[in-house]
């Protein structure tokens, strides 16, 4: 039976809200910003609305990532942009530790990512149970998915339940305040800057 948890129901009520959330273990906030391609010295406290206002009114958006720390895990939030979905960025973020990321997409195009010590373990648009890139990879524990969705149904939709999976994998509790309070925010390269480079290579 699916676990019923309504803590993230508010996400479905936020029109046009498609965040990328990355949880990183093993490095500091400053190092997370650097590995995203940002300058921690230029970071400033911003809320989501201010980040929206910083976007130009023409193609070529600027990426921004905000960071905070809970229980020795750094969370990196992008309310505009998807630099945290670039495989090469995920590999860099996980060096010396691990990171778990998720992207809530338009019309159910969600994605989930997991990297350990510089190696990409999971990178997929999940339907049914999340599976590693290499079959049987022991770094991904299938029990993390147990009870969150009907894993016997290969078309099962994850949506905000990916946040519950993130909590299982990292052991932290995701709070709504992460998405509303000011975060140390730095400008970073947009994901489009990595197009046609090895950063998009997936094993």
Secondary structure, 3 states (H helix, E strand, C coil): CCCCCCCCCHHHHCCCCCCEEEEEECCCHHHHHHHCCCCHHHCEEECHHHHHHHCCCCCCCCEEEEEEEECCEEEEEECCCCHHHCHHHHHHHHCCCEEEEEECCHHHCCEEEEEECCEEEEEECCCCCCCCCCCCCCCCCHHHHCCCCCCCCCCCCCCCHHHHHHHHHHCCCCCHHHHCCCEEEEEECCHHHHCCCHHHCCC
